[in-house]
């Protein structure tokens, strides 16, 4: 399929720069097949009434790290250039893959120094050597600290890695450390938030529980590749990024029981959906999974495990918009997005959401 099929006009002012407060005050567009009611304007707070007792939400409990580091190259001259690195994949206890803004500024063997303040590092400095440089702006950084000490140093010096569509319009701040983290966040490893989960509050979770709606957690560490646009003219030529995820045996068995008892599995976000579909067999049964997934879901894909999907509004020509088009149908999603744009819905990570029913 041609990538142009997934293009649409998105005015920049529709990209939310801050989330709704409280989180469950965000708007929710319910997208059903046209013969089943079409489009309905609701709010996230209505979710308990929109689902049925026996349904089960599946959320991603990955925690976002403060992966955006600013510093400078040292050792080559008096006027060393400033450097901005975004960590995106842990290699081991002291090595990270990273993207460097202005990658031409650095070469293999260079030392980069991040931060001038802190409680952990000697003299407040966190140094890393560029040990490898790949095509496309990716480098491997070898840090001078290891393990939990390194994690704390990164947390002290780093900023939340807001998507470029937000970061290009304002700097991350302390408020983002709370706003860009879900209430489920537990296992550190993501450099982008599983944003559909940002809408949940403890109050909403309590109301869902009273309603008889279950909750299960999976872990998928979201990588920077989620921001990459599809540049190929044909979507079949796009190389999907790999992300590491786990589904426990207990969670798989609990979700299989939901289906056996007539309930629906509701994926909260594209990350949870991609992981569940990776862990599902052709028979629709979920199994324990631990490893990398490169699943690329496009129209024509047959969904095996997920019955409903809660997700934010995505960018044109993105793999995420292709995924929702596969789930609910391309024409249905184009109609839904046109409705959202006309109705003032807010897009992307800090924006509003939609509850998607599958196409028939």
Protein Blocks (a to p, Z undefined) as FASTA:
>chain_A
ZZklmgccddfklpcfbdcddfklpccdddddfklnpaadddfklmmmmpcehiacdddf
bdcddfbccdddehjambdcddddddfbdfblmbccdddehkllpcehiacdehjbdjkb
gghiacdddfbdcehhiacdddfbehjllmmmmmmmmccdddfklmmmoccdfklmmmmp
cfkbmbgciabdcfklmmpcfklmmmmmmnopacddddddddfklmpccfbfblklpccd
dddddddfklmmmmmmmmmnopacddedjklmmmmmmmpcfkopacddddddfbdcdehi
acfkbmbdcdddddehiaklmmmmmmnopklmmmmmmmmmmnopaehjllccddddddZZ
